[in-house]
Amino acid sequence: MLARMASRRQALEDRIRRIKKEIAALDELRPGSLSKQYNVCGRSGCRCKADPPQKHGPYYQLSFSFRGKNTSEFVRREELPRVREQIRNYKRLRTLLDQWTAATMALAKLRRDESRR
């Protein structure tokens, strides 16, 4: 039983080390989600008011909440790949933090159980 607990403890400690290493390797982070929008302008006779309308765009907008504040900003087409990568990195970070927390909680419980024996 003790050998199995020691093996489980080692596996959890290894998992936590791997998670920390993967977090350290992440590059730029940015929370939020991208949306694509098409707009109608105010000029009369513009193609965006034709039948069928040919709206202006696409325009890309990043919406996010940070420190309790909701924000949105437009993203230039040439910045899209970088912003998408930043969003992916942020989502990966959140997933890794959840995994790290779960592993740490399991490790704490295992250590508590070991100390009771």
Residue frames as qw, qx, qy, qz and C-alpha x, y, z in Angstrom:
[[0.000, 0.884, 0.468, 0.000, 0.00, 0.00, 0.00],
 [0.289, -0.819, 0.102, 0.486, 2.78, 2.45, 0.90],
 [0.425, -0.156, 0.599, 0.660, 4.68, 1.59, -2.28],
 [0.237, 0.604, 0.664, 0.372, 1.58, 2.28, -4.34],
 [0.122, -0.942, -0.254, 0.182, 1.08, 5.63, -2.58],
 [0.396, -0.607, 0.330, 0.605, 4.74, 6.55, -3.17],
 [0.387, 0.164, 0.686, 0.594, 4.38, 5.64, -6.84],
 [0.095, 0.809, 0.553, 0.176, 1.22, 7.75, -7.12],
 [0.270, -0.876, -0.036, 0.398, 2.93, 10.67, -5.35],
 [0.425, -0.337, 0.503, 0.673, 5.88, 10.47, -7.76],
 [0.299, 0.453, 0.691, 0.478, 3.52, 10.39, -10.75],
 [0.037, -0.922, -0.386, 0.024, 1.69, 13.49, -9.49],
 [0.361, -0.750, 0.182, 0.524, 4.95, 15.34, -8.82],
 [0.422, -0.036, 0.629, 0.652, 6.17, 14.45, -12.34],
 [0.192, 0.696, 0.627, 0.292, 2.88, 15.66, -13.82],
 [0.171, -0.936, -0.173, 0.253, 3.19, 18.99, -11.97],
 [0.421, -0.506, 0.400, 0.638, 6.76, 19.43, -13.24],
 [0.358, 0.264, 0.690, 0.571, 5.64, 18.79, -16.83],
 [0.049, 0.862, 0.498, 0.083, 2.78, 21.28, -16.47],
 [0.290, -0.845, 0.044, 0.447, 5.13, 23.95, -15.10],
 [0.431, -0.239, 0.558, 0.667, 7.54, 23.35, -17.96],
 [0.263, 0.519, 0.680, 0.446, 4.75, 23.66, -20.54],
 [0.088, -0.932, -0.324, 0.137, 3.50, 26.88, -18.91],
 [0.377, -0.676, 0.250, 0.583, 7.01, 28.35, -19.00],
 [0.403, 0.013, 0.657, 0.636, 7.20, 27.58, -22.74],
 [0.252, 0.782, 0.569, 0.038, 4.05, 29.52, -23.61],
 [0.334, 0.210, 0.153, 0.906, 4.60, 32.72, -25.55],
 [0.168, -0.094, 0.079, -0.978, 2.38, 35.81, -25.60],
 [0.003, -0.424, -0.886, 0.189, -1.07, 35.53, -24.03],
 [0.240, -0.049, -0.087, -0.965, -4.30, 37.31, -24.78],
 [0.284, 0.318, 0.835, -0.349, -7.77, 36.51, -23.41],
 [0.410, 0.454, 0.053, -0.789, -10.90, 36.82, -25.46],
 [0.594, 0.325, 0.721, 0.150, -12.60, 35.75, -28.62],
 [0.050, -0.225, 0.428, 0.874, -12.55, 37.03, -32.17],
 [0.490, 0.586, 0.605, -0.224, -15.61, 37.89, -34.19],
 [0.266, 0.086, 0.532, 0.799, -15.96, 38.82, -37.83],
 [0.209, 0.678, 0.471, -0.524, -18.25, 41.73, -38.65],
 [0.285, 0.364, 0.519, 0.719, -19.63, 43.40, -41.74],
 [0.029, -0.517, -0.360, 0.776, -20.86, 46.98, -41.59],
 [0.275, 0.742, 0.515, 0.329, -23.25, 49.29, -43.39],
 [0.330, -0.065, -0.078, 0.939, -22.05, 52.86, -43.88],
 [0.127, 0.655, 0.456, -0.589, -24.02, 56.09, -43.90],
 [0.035, 0.331, -0.440, -0.834, -23.46, 57.05, -47.55],
 [0.697, 0.440, 0.347, -0.448, -26.54, 56.98, -49.73],
 [0.716, 0.618, -0.230, -0.229, -26.20, 54.96, -52.91],
 [0.117, -0.587, 0.801, -0.020, -23.36, 52.83, -51.49],
 [0.552, 0.136, -0.787, -0.242, -23.12, 49.16, -52.43],
 [0.084, -0.021, -0.874, 0.478, -23.86, 48.28, -48.80],
 [0.413, 0.301, 0.424, -0.748, -27.41, 49.55, -49.30],
 [0.401, 0.215, -0.639, -0.621, -28.02, 47.75, -52.61],
 [0.814, -0.016, 0.368, -0.448, -30.42, 44.86, -53.00],
 [0.781, -0.526, -0.292, 0.166, -28.91, 42.49, -52.03],
 [0.188, -0.953, 0.235, -0.023, -26.54, 44.51, -49.83],
 [0.809, 0.278, -0.299, 0.422, -22.77, 44.12, -50.19],
 [0.499, -0.865, -0.037, 0.033, -21.62, 45.11, -46.73],
 [0.250, 0.797, -0.483, 0.262, -18.20, 46.52, -45.92],
 [0.642, -0.539, 0.517, -0.174, -15.73, 44.18, -44.27],
 [0.703, -0.561, -0.436, 0.039, -14.92, 41.83, -42.86],
 [0.039, -0.718, 0.416, -0.557, -13.69, 43.61, -39.77],
 [0.708, -0.143, -0.657, 0.213, -12.32, 41.57, -36.89],
 [0.331, -0.705, 0.198, -0.595, -13.04, 42.42, -33.29],
 [0.493, 0.028, -0.780, 0.386, -11.50, 40.98, -30.14],
 [0.533, -0.630, -0.046, -0.563, -13.78, 40.96, -27.11],
 [0.617, -0.001, -0.684, 0.389, -12.50, 40.09, -23.66],
 [0.524, -0.810, -0.093, -0.246, -12.94, 40.65, -19.96],
 [0.653, 0.198, -0.436, 0.587, -9.85, 41.53, -17.92],
 [0.218, -0.055, -0.523, 0.822, -9.73, 42.58, -14.27],
 [0.118, 0.560, 0.690, -0.442, -13.49, 42.89, -14.20],
 [0.235, 0.626, -0.068, -0.740, -13.67, 45.18, -17.21],
 [0.701, 0.427, 0.557, 0.126, -15.26, 44.16, -20.52],
 [0.019, -0.682, 0.339, 0.648, -13.38, 45.47, -23.53],
 [0.781, 0.424, 0.427, 0.168, -13.38, 45.09, -27.27],
 [0.089, -0.713, 0.363, 0.593, -10.93, 46.25, -29.88],
 [0.785, 0.587, -0.052, -0.190, -10.59, 45.98, -33.62],
 [0.662, -0.362, 0.554, 0.352, -7.83, 43.77, -34.98],
 [0.358, 0.661, -0.417, -0.511, -6.14, 44.45, -38.31],
 [0.943, 0.263, -0.090, -0.180, -6.18, 41.63, -40.82],
 [0.569, 0.551, -0.548, 0.269, -2.37, 41.38, -40.77],
 [0.187, -0.469, 0.664, -0.552, -2.44, 40.93, -36.96],
 [0.859, -0.128, -0.083, -0.489, -4.96, 38.06, -37.05],
 [0.827, 0.131, -0.531, 0.133, -2.46, 35.14, -37.00],
 [0.265, 0.299, -0.598, 0.695, -0.62, 36.61, -34.02],
 [0.479, -0.262, 0.272, -0.793, -3.82, 37.40, -32.10],
 [0.898, -0.053, -0.278, -0.337, -5.20, 33.91, -32.78],
 [0.679, 0.184, -0.608, 0.368, -1.98, 32.38, -31.44],
 [0.024, -0.308, 0.502, -0.808, -2.14, 34.58, -28.33],
 [0.714, -0.200, 0.058, -0.669, -5.73, 33.47, -27.70],
 [0.890, 0.051, -0.449, -0.052, -4.74, 29.80, -28.15],
 [0.437, 0.269, -0.622, 0.591, -1.86, 30.27, -25.68],
 [0.322, -0.301, 0.363, -0.821, -4.18, 31.88, -23.15],
 [0.865, -0.119, -0.129, -0.470, -6.71, 29.03, -23.44],
 [0.791, 0.158, -0.551, 0.213, -3.88, 26.51, -23.06],
 [0.126, 0.342, -0.566, 0.739, -2.65, 28.35, -19.96],
 [0.606, -0.265, 0.193, -0.725, -6.12, 28.17, -18.40],
 [0.929, 0.004, -0.312, -0.198, -6.31, 24.43, -19.12],
 [0.623, 0.259, -0.585, 0.450, -2.84, 23.83, -17.67],
 [0.140, -0.373, 0.465, -0.791, -3.66, 25.84, -14.55],
 [0.812, -0.201, 0.016, -0.548, -6.76, 23.72, -14.00],
 [0.900, 0.113, -0.415, 0.072, -4.70, 20.55, -14.42],
 [0.345, 0.376, -0.565, 0.648, -2.00, 21.87, -12.08],
 [0.442, -0.359, 0.322, -0.756, -4.60, 22.72, -9.45],
 [0.923, -0.099, -0.139, -0.346, -6.21, 19.28, -9.71],
 [0.787, 0.217, -0.494, 0.298, -2.84, 17.53, -9.46],
 [0.109, 0.409, -0.520, 0.742, -1.79, 19.67, -6.48],
 [0.656, -0.315, 0.185, -0.661, -5.05, 18.95, -4.68],
 [0.957, 0.010, -0.271, -0.109, -4.64, 15.21, -5.32],
 [0.579, 0.339, -0.536, 0.512, -1.04, 15.40, -4.09],
 [0.217, -0.437, 0.424, -0.763, -2.09, 17.22, -0.91],
 [0.855, -0.214, 0.034, -0.471, -4.72, 14.55, -0.20],
 [0.894, 0.168, -0.392, 0.137, -2.21, 11.78, -0.85],
 [0.314, 0.416, -0.546, 0.656, 0.35, 13.38, 1.48],
 [0.507, -0.389, 0.298, -0.709, -2.32, 13.79, 4.14],
 [0.955, -0.075, -0.127, -0.257, -3.25, 10.11, 3.78],
 [0.721, 0.315, -0.494, 0.370, 0.44, 9.13, 3.96],
 [0.029, 0.462, -0.512, 0.724, 0.95, 11.09, 7.18],
 [0.738, -0.310, 0.137, -0.584, -2.02, 9.33, 8.79],
 [0.948, 0.062, -0.311, -0.032, -0.41, 5.92, 8.25]]
